[in-house]
Amino acid sequence: MTVIDDLLADARIPTAPHDGFDVGAALRRLATDAAVATAPHPDTLRAAQAGQRLSVICRWILNKPDAADHVDRLAQDPDAATEEQLDVDGALVFACLLHLTDHHESAQFWWQLAAGAGHRAAAYCLHLHHLALGESREARHWLYVVTDDVIDTDTPNDVFLATLEAVAAYVRRTGTSSANAPTAGLEMEIDRLATTEAGSCIIVQRPDRRLADRLHDFTRR
C-alpha cells in the first residue's frame, strides 16, 4: 500500500452509525423542531380566525331574505343624513357587501355608522374587523359596545350574536355554507360606486337603486 493509500484510508468518513445513536429519537426531535418553527404566532392565528369569522357572518347577513329590502330603503333617499332617516340594517348589509368585495375601509365606515345608531351586530363586525387587523384596543372597545346593557334598541341581541358565532364555527369546522358569496355583478356595482368617490378611497355615498336591484336579483337566487 502506498503513502497516498494510507492517507486516503485515514481520511475516509465512517458510514456505520455510532454506538448508542437513536435514529428514531433524532427524527422525533427534528419533527418537533419543525413543528415549533412553522407554528403560527398566537396573535397571527387569532387574527386569521377573526377574519374568517367575519367573512362567514358577512355572507350570512348578505344572504338574509330581507337584506335587499333594507339596502333598497337605504338607497331611496341618498340625501337623508339623520339617524332617523337611516335604515341601520341597510347600513349593516351594505358594510358586509363592501367587506366581501375587498373595500374594507369603506366597510368600517358603514359599520361605524350603524354601530353609532345602536346596532349590536355592526359593533360585533367592527370587533372582528379590528381583531383581524391586530388592533386589540379597538377590538376590545367594540366588544364592550356589543355587551353593554346600556344600549336599548330593537337590534339583534346576545342570542342573535351567539347564533352568528355558531354559524361561523360550523362553517369553519365543516368548510360548507349555504350562504353565497357576492356575484361578479355585485362586485362590478361596488367598483362603480368606488369610482364616483372623487378624491377619496372610502365609499361614503349611499348605495343607489341600481345596486339595490342587483342585490334583489342576488337574494332571489
Biotite code that builds the C-alpha atoms (Angstrom):
import biotite.structure as struc

atoms = struc.array([
    struc.Atom([0.000, 0.000, 0.000], chain_id="A", res_id=1, res_name="MET", atom_name="CA", element="C"),
    struc.Atom([1.358, 3.411, -0.973], chain_id="A", res_id=2, res_name="THR", atom_name="CA", element="C"),
    struc.Atom([1.564, 6.511, 1.177], chain_id="A", res_id=3, res_name="VAL", atom_name="CA", element="C"),
    struc.Atom([-1.364, 8.007, -0.737], chain_id="A", res_id=4, res_name="ILE", atom_name="CA", element="C"),
    struc.Atom([-3.465, 4.905, 0.015], chain_id="A", res_id=5, res_name="ASP", atom_name="CA", element="C"),
    struc.Atom([-2.649, 5.296, 3.723], chain_id="A", res_id=6, res_name="ASP", atom_name="CA", element="C"),
    struc.Atom([-3.708, 8.963, 3.688], chain_id="A", res_id=7, res_name="LEU", atom_name="CA", element="C"),
    struc.Atom([-6.989, 8.183, 1.892], chain_id="A", res_id=8, res_name="LEU", atom_name="CA", element="C"),
    struc.Atom([-7.741, 5.402, 4.353], chain_id="A", res_id=9, res_name="ALA", atom_name="CA", element="C"),
    struc.Atom([-7.273, 7.778, 7.280], chain_id="A", res_id=10, res_name="ASP", atom_name="CA", element="C"),
    struc.Atom([-9.478, 10.423, 5.613], chain_id="A", res_id=11, res_name="ALA", atom_name="CA", element="C"),
    struc.Atom([-12.354, 8.029, 4.880], chain_id="A", res_id=12, res_name="ARG", atom_name="CA", element="C"),
    struc.Atom([-15.669, 9.121, 6.501], chain_id="A", res_id=13, res_name="ILE", atom_name="CA", element="C"),
    struc.Atom([-17.169, 6.293, 8.538], chain_id="A", res_id=14, res_name="PRO", atom_name="CA", element="C"),
    struc.Atom([-20.629, 5.241, 7.343], chain_id="A", res_id=15, res_name="THR", atom_name="CA", element="C"),
    struc.Atom([-21.547, 2.964, 10.249], chain_id="A", res_id=16, res_name="ALA", atom_name="CA", element="C"),
    struc.Atom([-23.675, 4.632, 12.956], chain_id="A", res_id=17, res_name="PRO", atom_name="CA", element="C"),
    struc.Atom([-22.068, 5.468, 16.274], chain_id="A", res_id=18, res_name="HIS", atom_name="CA", element="C"),
    struc.Atom([-22.830, 3.170, 19.122], chain_id="A", res_id=19, res_name="ASP", atom_name="CA", element="C"),
    struc.Atom([-25.873, 4.307, 21.069], chain_id="A", res_id=20, res_name="GLY", atom_name="CA", element="C"),
    struc.Atom([-27.238, 6.655, 18.362], chain_id="A", res_id=21, res_name="PHE", atom_name="CA", element="C"),
    struc.Atom([-31.068, 6.512, 18.392], chain_id="A", res_id=22, res_name="ASP", atom_name="CA", element="C"),
    struc.Atom([-32.258, 7.260, 14.873], chain_id="A", res_id=23, res_name="VAL", atom_name="CA", element="C"),
    struc.Atom([-35.931, 7.263, 15.907], chain_id="A", res_id=24, res_name="GLY", atom_name="CA", element="C"),
    struc.Atom([-35.339, 9.756, 18.700], chain_id="A", res_id=25, res_name="ALA", atom_name="CA", element="C"),
    struc.Atom([-33.384, 12.030, 16.353], chain_id="A", res_id=26, res_name="ALA", atom_name="CA", element="C"),
    struc.Atom([-36.196, 12.001, 13.812], chain_id="A", res_id=27, res_name="LEU", atom_name="CA", element="C"),
    struc.Atom([-38.731, 12.824, 16.517], chain_id="A", res_id=28, res_name="ARG", atom_name="CA", element="C"),
    struc.Atom([-36.601, 15.758, 17.677], chain_id="A", res_id=29, res_name="ARG", atom_name="CA", element="C"),
    struc.Atom([-36.379, 17.031, 14.103], chain_id="A", res_id=30, res_name="LEU", atom_name="CA", element="C"),
    struc.Atom([-40.165, 16.732, 13.703], chain_id="A", res_id=31, res_name="ALA", atom_name="CA", element="C"),
    struc.Atom([-40.735, 18.619, 16.971], chain_id="A", res_id=32, res_name="THR", atom_name="CA", element="C"),
    struc.Atom([-38.321, 21.385, 15.971], chain_id="A", res_id=33, res_name="ASP", atom_name="CA", element="C"),
    struc.Atom([-40.002, 21.707, 12.570], chain_id="A", res_id=34, res_name="ALA", atom_name="CA", element="C"),
    struc.Atom([-43.461, 21.936, 14.165], chain_id="A", res_id=35, res_name="ALA", atom_name="CA", element="C"),
    struc.Atom([-42.307, 24.675, 16.535], chain_id="A", res_id=36, res_name="VAL", atom_name="CA", element="C"),
    struc.Atom([-40.669, 26.593, 13.695], chain_id="A", res_id=37, res_name="ALA", atom_name="CA", element="C"),
    struc.Atom([-43.767, 26.513, 11.477], chain_id="A", res_id=38, res_name="THR", atom_name="CA", element="C"),
    struc.Atom([-46.444, 27.054, 14.148], chain_id="A", res_id=39, res_name="ALA", atom_name="CA", element="C"),
    struc.Atom([-48.097, 30.475, 13.706], chain_id="A", res_id=40, res_name="PRO", atom_name="CA", element="C"),
    struc.Atom([-47.854, 33.037, 16.474], chain_id="A", res_id=41, res_name="HIS", atom_name="CA", element="C"),
    struc.Atom([-51.000, 33.023, 18.656], chain_id="A", res_id=42, res_name="PRO", atom_name="CA", element="C"),
    struc.Atom([-51.785, 36.622, 17.665], chain_id="A", res_id=43, res_name="ASP", atom_name="CA", element="C"),
    struc.Atom([-51.484, 35.731, 13.977], chain_id="A", res_id=44, res_name="THR", atom_name="CA", element="C"),
    struc.Atom([-53.754, 32.734, 14.429], chain_id="A", res_id=45, res_name="LEU", atom_name="CA", element="C"),
    struc.Atom([-56.296, 34.795, 16.381], chain_id="A", res_id=46, res_name="ARG", atom_name="CA", element="C"),
    struc.Atom([-56.342, 37.454, 13.654], chain_id="A", res_id=47, res_name="ALA", atom_name="CA", element="C"),
    struc.Atom([-56.809, 34.873, 10.898], chain_id="A", res_id=48, res_name="ALA", atom_name="CA", element="C"),
    struc.Atom([-59.688, 33.207, 12.752], chain_id="A", res_id=49, res_name="GLN", atom_name="CA", element="C"),
    struc.Atom([-61.356, 36.585, 13.345], chain_id="A", res_id=50, res_name="ALA", atom_name="CA", element="C"),
    struc.Atom([-61.115, 37.432, 9.649], chain_id="A", res_id=51, res_name="GLY", atom_name="CA", element="C"),
    struc.Atom([-62.615, 34.081, 8.734], chain_id="A", res_id=52, res_name="GLN", atom_name="CA", element="C"),
    struc.Atom([-65.489, 34.500, 11.205], chain_id="A", res_id=53, res_name="ARG", atom_name="CA", element="C"),
    struc.Atom([-66.167, 37.988, 9.876], chain_id="A", res_id=54, res_name="LEU", atom_name="CA", element="C"),
    struc.Atom([-66.376, 36.780, 6.272], chain_id="A", res_id=55, res_name="SER", atom_name="CA", element="C"),
    struc.Atom([-68.756, 33.973, 7.256], chain_id="A", res_id=56, res_name="VAL", atom_name="CA", element="C"),
    struc.Atom([-71.001, 36.357, 9.191], chain_id="A", res_id=57, res_name="ILE", atom_name="CA", element="C"),
    struc.Atom([-70.973, 38.913, 6.359], chain_id="A", res_id=58, res_name="CYS", atom_name="CA", element="C"),
    struc.Atom([-72.067, 36.273, 3.861], chain_id="A", res_id=59, res_name="ARG", atom_name="CA", element="C"),
    struc.Atom([-74.812, 35.130, 6.228], chain_id="A", res_id=60, res_name="TRP", atom_name="CA", element="C"),
    struc.Atom([-76.105, 38.692, 6.648], chain_id="A", res_id=61, res_name="ILE", atom_name="CA", element="C"),
    struc.Atom([-75.916, 39.381, 2.903], chain_id="A", res_id=62, res_name="LEU", atom_name="CA", element="C"),
    struc.Atom([-77.982, 36.259, 2.169], chain_id="A", res_id=63, res_name="ASN", atom_name="CA", element="C"),
    struc.Atom([-80.806, 37.079, 4.590], chain_id="A", res_id=64, res_name="LYS", atom_name="CA", element="C"),
    struc.Atom([-84.162, 37.304, 2.754], chain_id="A", res_id=65, res_name="PRO", atom_name="CA", element="C"),
    struc.Atom([-84.724, 40.941, 3.724], chain_id="A", res_id=66, res_name="ASP", atom_name="CA", element="C"),
    struc.Atom([-81.160, 42.147, 3.024], chain_id="A", res_id=67, res_name="ALA", atom_name="CA", element="C"),
    struc.Atom([-82.030, 43.672, -0.351], chain_id="A", res_id=68, res_name="ALA", atom_name="CA", element="C"),
    struc.Atom([-85.136, 45.373, 1.086], chain_id="A", res_id=69, res_name="ASP", atom_name="CA", element="C"),
    struc.Atom([-83.025, 47.187, 3.679], chain_id="A", res_id=70, res_name="HIS", atom_name="CA", element="C"),
    struc.Atom([-80.462, 48.306, 1.096], chain_id="A", res_id=71, res_name="VAL", atom_name="CA", element="C"),
    struc.Atom([-83.364, 49.436, -1.097], chain_id="A", res_id=72, res_name="ASP", atom_name="CA", element="C"),
    struc.Atom([-84.674, 51.639, 1.710], chain_id="A", res_id=73, res_name="ARG", atom_name="CA", element="C"),
    struc.Atom([-81.167, 52.942, 2.352], chain_id="A", res_id=74, res_name="LEU", atom_name="CA", element="C"),
    struc.Atom([-80.929, 53.941, -1.312], chain_id="A", res_id=75, res_name="ALA", atom_name="CA", element="C"),
    struc.Atom([-84.336, 55.631, -1.557], chain_id="A", res_id=76, res_name="GLN", atom_name="CA", element="C"),
    struc.Atom([-83.188, 58.985, -0.217], chain_id="A", res_id=77, res_name="ASP", atom_name="CA", element="C"),
    struc.Atom([-79.448, 59.460, -0.808], chain_id="A", res_id=78, res_name="PRO", atom_name="CA", element="C"),
    struc.Atom([-79.585, 62.963, 0.695], chain_id="A", res_id=79, res_name="ASP", atom_name="CA", element="C"),
    struc.Atom([-81.068, 61.881, 4.028], chain_id="A", res_id=80, res_name="ALA", atom_name="CA", element="C"),
    struc.Atom([-78.382, 62.118, 6.663], chain_id="A", res_id=81, res_name="ALA", atom_name="CA", element="C"),
    struc.Atom([-80.142, 61.946, 10.021], chain_id="A", res_id=82, res_name="THR", atom_name="CA", element="C"),
    struc.Atom([-80.185, 58.810, 12.152], chain_id="A", res_id=83, res_name="GLU", atom_name="CA", element="C"),
    struc.Atom([-83.996, 58.673, 11.970], chain_id="A", res_id=84, res_name="GLU", atom_name="CA", element="C"),
    struc.Atom([-83.845, 58.562, 8.167], chain_id="A", res_id=85, res_name="GLN", atom_name="CA", element="C"),
    struc.Atom([-81.107, 55.920, 8.068], chain_id="A", res_id=86, res_name="LEU", atom_name="CA", element="C"),
    struc.Atom([-82.007, 52.265, 7.689], chain_id="A", res_id=87, res_name="ASP", atom_name="CA", element="C"),
    struc.Atom([-79.362, 50.886, 10.041], chain_id="A", res_id=88, res_name="VAL", atom_name="CA", element="C"),
    struc.Atom([-79.948, 47.301, 8.899], chain_id="A", res_id=89, res_name="ASP", atom_name="CA", element="C"),
    struc.Atom([-79.325, 48.520, 5.356], chain_id="A", res_id=90, res_name="GLY", atom_name="CA", element="C"),
    struc.Atom([-76.082, 50.132, 6.515], chain_id="A", res_id=91, res_name="ALA", atom_name="CA", element="C"),
    struc.Atom([-75.039, 46.805, 8.061], chain_id="A", res_id=92, res_name="LEU", atom_name="CA", element="C"),
    struc.Atom([-75.814, 44.863, 4.887], chain_id="A", res_id=93, res_name="VAL", atom_name="CA", element="C"),
    struc.Atom([-74.039, 47.449, 2.738], chain_id="A", res_id=94, res_name="PHE", atom_name="CA", element="C"),
    struc.Atom([-70.972, 47.289, 5.002], chain_id="A", res_id=95, res_name="ALA", atom_name="CA", element="C"),
    struc.Atom([-70.891, 43.498, 4.776], chain_id="A", res_id=96, res_name="CYS", atom_name="CA", element="C"),
    struc.Atom([-71.112, 43.678, 0.986], chain_id="A", res_id=97, res_name="LEU", atom_name="CA", element="C"),
    struc.Atom([-68.260, 46.192, 0.950], chain_id="A", res_id=98, res_name="LEU", atom_name="CA", element="C"),
    struc.Atom([-66.153, 43.908, 3.127], chain_id="A", res_id=99, res_name="HIS", atom_name="CA", element="C"),
    struc.Atom([-66.777, 40.878, 0.932], chain_id="A", res_id=100, res_name="LEU", atom_name="CA", element="C"),
    struc.Atom([-65.770, 42.846, -2.169], chain_id="A", res_id=101, res_name="THR", atom_name="CA", element="C"),
    struc.Atom([-62.468, 43.931, -0.534], chain_id="A", res_id=102, res_name="ASP", atom_name="CA", element="C"),
    struc.Atom([-63.440, 47.525, 0.279], chain_id="A", res_id=103, res_name="HIS", atom_name="CA", element="C"),
    struc.Atom([-62.531, 47.101, 3.936], chain_id="A", res_id=104, res_name="HIS", atom_name="CA", element="C"),
    struc.Atom([-62.077, 50.752, 4.877], chain_id="A", res_id=105, res_name="GLU", atom_name="CA", element="C"),
    struc.Atom([-65.460, 51.587, 3.380], chain_id="A", res_id=106, res_name="SER", atom_name="CA", element="C"),
    struc.Atom([-66.998, 48.668, 5.262], chain_id="A", res_id=107, res_name="ALA", atom_name="CA", element="C"),
    struc.Atom([-65.551, 50.039, 8.514], chain_id="A", res_id=108, res_name="GLN", atom_name="CA", element="C"),
    struc.Atom([-67.150, 53.431, 7.822], chain_id="A", res_id=109, res_name="PHE", atom_name="CA", element="C"),
    struc.Atom([-70.630, 51.934, 7.344], chain_id="A", res_id=110, res_name="TRP", atom_name="CA", element="C"),
    struc.Atom([-70.285, 49.549, 10.288], chain_id="A", res_id=111, res_name="TRP", atom_name="CA", element="C"),
    struc.Atom([-69.387, 52.518, 12.464], chain_id="A", res_id=112, res_name="GLN", atom_name="CA", element="C"),
    struc.Atom([-72.404, 54.395, 11.147], chain_id="A", res_id=113, res_name="LEU", atom_name="CA", element="C"),
    struc.Atom([-74.723, 51.507, 12.052], chain_id="A", res_id=114, res_name="ALA", atom_name="CA", element="C"),
    struc.Atom([-72.989, 50.837, 15.379], chain_id="A", res_id=115, res_name="ALA", atom_name="CA", element="C"),
    struc.Atom([-73.311, 54.510, 16.280], chain_id="A", res_id=116, res_name="GLY", atom_name="CA", element="C"),
    struc.Atom([-77.060, 54.118, 15.807], chain_id="A", res_id=117, res_name="ALA", atom_name="CA", element="C"),
    struc.Atom([-77.041, 51.259, 18.343], chain_id="A", res_id=118, res_name="GLY", atom_name="CA", element="C"),
    struc.Atom([-76.748, 48.239, 16.060], chain_id="A", res_id=119, res_name="HIS", atom_name="CA", element="C"),
    struc.Atom([-75.039, 45.489, 18.079], chain_id="A", res_id=120, res_name="ARG", atom_name="CA", element="C"),
    struc.Atom([-74.331, 43.242, 15.078], chain_id="A", res_id=121, res_name="ALA", atom_name="CA", element="C"),
    struc.Atom([-72.497, 46.107, 13.360], chain_id="A", res_id=122, res_name="ALA", atom_name="CA", element="C"),
    struc.Atom([-70.449, 46.665, 16.524], chain_id="A", res_id=123, res_name="ALA", atom_name="CA", element="C"),
    struc.Atom([-69.624, 42.957, 16.584], chain_id="A", res_id=124, res_name="TYR", atom_name="CA", element="C"),
    struc.Atom([-68.463, 43.105, 12.963], chain_id="A", res_id=125, res_name="CYS", atom_name="CA", element="C"),
    struc.Atom([-66.205, 46.005, 13.966], chain_id="A", res_id=126, res_name="LEU", atom_name="CA", element="C"),
    struc.Atom([-64.841, 43.904, 16.835], chain_id="A", res_id=127, res_name="HIS", atom_name="CA", element="C"),
    struc.Atom([-63.877, 41.122, 14.412], chain_id="A", res_id=128, res_name="LEU", atom_name="CA", element="C"),
    struc.Atom([-62.628, 43.629, 11.819], chain_id="A", res_id=129, res_name="HIS", atom_name="CA", element="C"),
    struc.Atom([-60.148, 45.212, 14.232], chain_id="A", res_id=130, res_name="HIS", atom_name="CA", element="C"),
    struc.Atom([-59.205, 41.844, 15.696], chain_id="A", res_id=131, res_name="LEU", atom_name="CA", element="C"),
    struc.Atom([-58.322, 40.633, 12.194], chain_id="A", res_id=132, res_name="ALA", atom_name="CA", element="C"),
    struc.Atom([-56.103, 43.700, 11.761], chain_id="A", res_id=133, res_name="LEU", atom_name="CA", element="C"),
    struc.Atom([-54.341, 43.014, 15.051], chain_id="A", res_id=134, res_name="GLY", atom_name="CA", element="C"),
    struc.Atom([-55.803, 46.166, 16.593], chain_id="A", res_id=135, res_name="GLU", atom_name="CA", element="C"),
    struc.Atom([-56.565, 44.775, 20.050], chain_id="A", res_id=136, res_name="SER", atom_name="CA", element="C"),
    struc.Atom([-57.519, 48.045, 21.731], chain_id="A", res_id=137, res_name="ARG", atom_name="CA", element="C"),
    struc.Atom([-60.161, 48.905, 19.109], chain_id="A", res_id=138, res_name="GLU", atom_name="CA", element="C"),
    struc.Atom([-61.401, 45.310, 19.119], chain_id="A", res_id=139, res_name="ALA", atom_name="CA", element="C"),
    struc.Atom([-61.927, 45.409, 22.898], chain_id="A", res_id=140, res_name="ARG", atom_name="CA", element="C"),
    struc.Atom([-63.800, 48.710, 22.598], chain_id="A", res_id=141, res_name="HIS", atom_name="CA", element="C"),
    struc.Atom([-66.317, 47.352, 20.111], chain_id="A", res_id=142, res_name="TRP", atom_name="CA", element="C"),
    struc.Atom([-66.756, 44.129, 22.068], chain_id="A", res_id=143, res_name="LEU", atom_name="CA", element="C"),
    struc.Atom([-67.664, 46.287, 25.067], chain_id="A", res_id=144, res_name="TYR", atom_name="CA", element="C"),
    struc.Atom([-70.223, 48.107, 22.902], chain_id="A", res_id=145, res_name="VAL", atom_name="CA", element="C"),
    struc.Atom([-71.706, 44.735, 21.917], chain_id="A", res_id=146, res_name="VAL", atom_name="CA", element="C"),
    struc.Atom([-72.122, 43.585, 25.513], chain_id="A", res_id=147, res_name="THR", atom_name="CA", element="C"),
    struc.Atom([-73.058, 46.964, 27.012], chain_id="A", res_id=148, res_name="ASP", atom_name="CA", element="C"),
    struc.Atom([-76.527, 46.674, 28.540], chain_id="A", res_id=149, res_name="ASP", atom_name="CA", element="C"),
    struc.Atom([-76.976, 50.454, 28.335], chain_id="A", res_id=150, res_name="VAL", atom_name="CA", element="C"),
    struc.Atom([-77.854, 50.130, 24.655], chain_id="A", res_id=151, res_name="ILE", atom_name="CA", element="C"),
    struc.Atom([-81.624, 49.890, 24.426], chain_id="A", res_id=152, res_name="ASP", atom_name="CA", element="C"),
    struc.Atom([-82.611, 49.161, 20.852], chain_id="A", res_id=153, res_name="THR", atom_name="CA", element="C"),
    struc.Atom([-84.536, 46.599, 18.884], chain_id="A", res_id=154, res_name="ASP", atom_name="CA", element="C"),
    struc.Atom([-81.392, 45.494, 17.042], chain_id="A", res_id=155, res_name="THR", atom_name="CA", element="C"),
    struc.Atom([-80.056, 41.929, 17.383], chain_id="A", res_id=156, res_name="PRO", atom_name="CA", element="C"),
    struc.Atom([-79.464, 40.794, 20.956], chain_id="A", res_id=157, res_name="ASN", atom_name="CA", element="C"),
    struc.Atom([-76.972, 38.396, 22.521], chain_id="A", res_id=158, res_name="ASP", atom_name="CA", element="C"),
    struc.Atom([-78.922, 35.376, 21.274], chain_id="A", res_id=159, res_name="VAL", atom_name="CA", element="C"),
    struc.Atom([-78.583, 36.621, 17.701], chain_id="A", res_id=160, res_name="PHE", atom_name="CA", element="C"),
    struc.Atom([-74.854, 37.197, 18.167], chain_id="A", res_id=161, res_name="LEU", atom_name="CA", element="C"),
    struc.Atom([-74.460, 33.695, 19.618], chain_id="A", res_id=162, res_name="ALA", atom_name="CA", element="C"),
    struc.Atom([-76.222, 32.374, 16.523], chain_id="A", res_id=163, res_name="THR", atom_name="CA", element="C"),
    struc.Atom([-73.738, 34.221, 14.311], chain_id="A", res_id=164, res_name="LEU", atom_name="CA", element="C"),
    struc.Atom([-70.863, 32.634, 16.212], chain_id="A", res_id=165, res_name="GLU", atom_name="CA", element="C"),
    struc.Atom([-72.449, 29.186, 15.875], chain_id="A", res_id=166, res_name="ALA", atom_name="CA", element="C"),
    struc.Atom([-72.842, 29.637, 12.117], chain_id="A", res_id=167, res_name="VAL", atom_name="CA", element="C"),
    struc.Atom([-69.217, 30.792, 11.785], chain_id="A", res_id=168, res_name="ALA", atom_name="CA", element="C"),
    struc.Atom([-67.957, 27.866, 13.869], chain_id="A", res_id=169, res_name="ALA", atom_name="CA", element="C"),
    struc.Atom([-69.969, 25.370, 11.803], chain_id="A", res_id=170, res_name="TYR", atom_name="CA", element="C"),
    struc.Atom([-68.602, 26.702, 8.511], chain_id="A", res_id=171, res_name="VAL", atom_name="CA", element="C"),
    struc.Atom([-65.061, 26.764, 9.878], chain_id="A", res_id=172, res_name="ARG", atom_name="CA", element="C"),
    struc.Atom([-65.398, 23.166, 11.071], chain_id="A", res_id=173, res_name="ARG", atom_name="CA", element="C"),
    struc.Atom([-67.118, 21.682, 8.013], chain_id="A", res_id=174, res_name="THR", atom_name="CA", element="C"),
    struc.Atom([-65.994, 24.025, 5.241], chain_id="A", res_id=175, res_name="GLY", atom_name="CA", element="C"),
    struc.Atom([-69.555, 24.210, 3.914], chain_id="A", res_id=176, res_name="THR", atom_name="CA", element="C"),
    struc.Atom([-72.045, 27.049, 3.797], chain_id="A", res_id=177, res_name="SER", atom_name="CA", element="C"),
    struc.Atom([-75.340, 27.719, 2.059], chain_id="A", res_id=178, res_name="SER", atom_name="CA", element="C"),
    struc.Atom([-74.585, 31.455, 2.020], chain_id="A", res_id=179, res_name="ALA", atom_name="CA", element="C"),
    struc.Atom([-73.427, 32.598, -1.398], chain_id="A", res_id=180, res_name="ASN", atom_name="CA", element="C"),
    struc.Atom([-70.519, 34.953, -1.940], chain_id="A", res_id=181, res_name="ALA", atom_name="CA", element="C"),
    struc.Atom([-71.194, 38.186, -3.858], chain_id="A", res_id=182, res_name="PRO", atom_name="CA", element="C"),
    struc.Atom([-71.540, 37.675, -7.584], chain_id="A", res_id=183, res_name="THR", atom_name="CA", element="C"),
    struc.Atom([-69.355, 39.355, -10.182], chain_id="A", res_id=184, res_name="ALA", atom_name="CA", element="C"),
    struc.Atom([-72.299, 41.657, -10.948], chain_id="A", res_id=185, res_name="GLY", atom_name="CA", element="C"),
    struc.Atom([-72.409, 42.889, -7.352], chain_id="A", res_id=186, res_name="LEU", atom_name="CA", element="C"),
    struc.Atom([-68.653, 43.417, -7.346], chain_id="A", res_id=187, res_name="GLU", atom_name="CA", element="C"),
    struc.Atom([-68.948, 45.496, -10.519], chain_id="A", res_id=188, res_name="MET", atom_name="CA", element="C"),
    struc.Atom([-71.639, 47.683, -8.937], chain_id="A", res_id=189, res_name="GLU", atom_name="CA", element="C"),
    struc.Atom([-69.475, 48.299, -5.861], chain_id="A", res_id=190, res_name="ILE", atom_name="CA", element="C"),
    struc.Atom([-66.493, 49.153, -8.063], chain_id="A", res_id=191, res_name="ASP", atom_name="CA", element="C"),
    struc.Atom([-68.725, 51.565, -9.977], chain_id="A", res_id=192, res_name="ARG", atom_name="CA", element="C"),
    struc.Atom([-69.652, 53.353, -6.753], chain_id="A", res_id=193, res_name="LEU", atom_name="CA", element="C"),
    struc.Atom([-65.997, 53.475, -5.746], chain_id="A", res_id=194, res_name="ALA", atom_name="CA", element="C"),
    struc.Atom([-65.035, 55.287, -8.954], chain_id="A", res_id=195, res_name="THR", atom_name="CA", element="C"),
    struc.Atom([-67.543, 58.075, -8.229], chain_id="A", res_id=196, res_name="THR", atom_name="CA", element="C"),
    struc.Atom([-65.868, 58.962, -4.903], chain_id="A", res_id=197, res_name="GLU", atom_name="CA", element="C"),
    struc.Atom([-63.713, 61.873, -6.053], chain_id="A", res_id=198, res_name="ALA", atom_name="CA", element="C"),
    struc.Atom([-60.511, 62.202, -4.066], chain_id="A", res_id=199, res_name="GLY", atom_name="CA", element="C"),
    struc.Atom([-61.462, 59.516, -1.547], chain_id="A", res_id=200, res_name="SER", atom_name="CA", element="C"),
    struc.Atom([-60.671, 55.821, -1.224], chain_id="A", res_id=201, res_name="CYS", atom_name="CA", element="C"),
    struc.Atom([-63.682, 55.301, 1.064], chain_id="A", res_id=202, res_name="ILE", atom_name="CA", element="C"),
    struc.Atom([-67.215, 54.860, -0.254], chain_id="A", res_id=203, res_name="ILE", atom_name="CA", element="C"),
    struc.Atom([-69.288, 57.243, 1.855], chain_id="A", res_id=204, res_name="VAL", atom_name="CA", element="C"),
    struc.Atom([-72.237, 57.721, -0.508], chain_id="A", res_id=205, res_name="GLN", atom_name="CA", element="C"),
    struc.Atom([-75.275, 55.549, -0.049], chain_id="A", res_id=206, res_name="ARG", atom_name="CA", element="C"),
    struc.Atom([-75.980, 52.631, -2.387], chain_id="A", res_id=207, res_name="PRO", atom_name="CA", element="C"),
    struc.Atom([-78.215, 53.540, -5.315], chain_id="A", res_id=208, res_name="ASP", atom_name="CA", element="C"),
    struc.Atom([-81.253, 51.808, -6.757], chain_id="A", res_id=209, res_name="ARG", atom_name="CA", element="C"),
    struc.Atom([-79.121, 50.087, -9.384], chain_id="A", res_id=210, res_name="ARG", atom_name="CA", element="C"),
    struc.Atom([-77.122, 48.305, -6.696], chain_id="A", res_id=211, res_name="LEU", atom_name="CA", element="C"),
    struc.Atom([-80.304, 47.542, -4.745], chain_id="A", res_id=212, res_name="ALA", atom_name="CA", element="C"),
    struc.Atom([-81.876, 45.935, -7.830], chain_id="A", res_id=213, res_name="ASP", atom_name="CA", element="C"),
    struc.Atom([-78.763, 43.830, -8.356], chain_id="A", res_id=214, res_name="ARG", atom_name="CA", element="C"),
    struc.Atom([-78.912, 42.715, -4.719], chain_id="A", res_id=215, res_name="LEU", atom_name="CA", element="C"),
    struc.Atom([-82.591, 41.771, -5.143], chain_id="A", res_id=216, res_name="HIS", atom_name="CA", element="C"),
    struc.Atom([-81.556, 39.501, -8.021], chain_id="A", res_id=217, res_name="ASP", atom_name="CA", element="C"),
    struc.Atom([-78.816, 38.030, -5.844], chain_id="A", res_id=218, res_name="PHE", atom_name="CA", element="C"),
    struc.Atom([-81.104, 37.227, -2.890], chain_id="A", res_id=219, res_name="THR", atom_name="CA", element="C"),
    struc.Atom([-83.750, 35.712, -5.168], chain_id="A", res_id=220, res_name="ARG", atom_name="CA", element="C"),
    struc.Atom([-81.151, 33.199, -6.326], chain_id="A", res_id=221, res_name="ARG", atom_name="CA", element="C"),
])
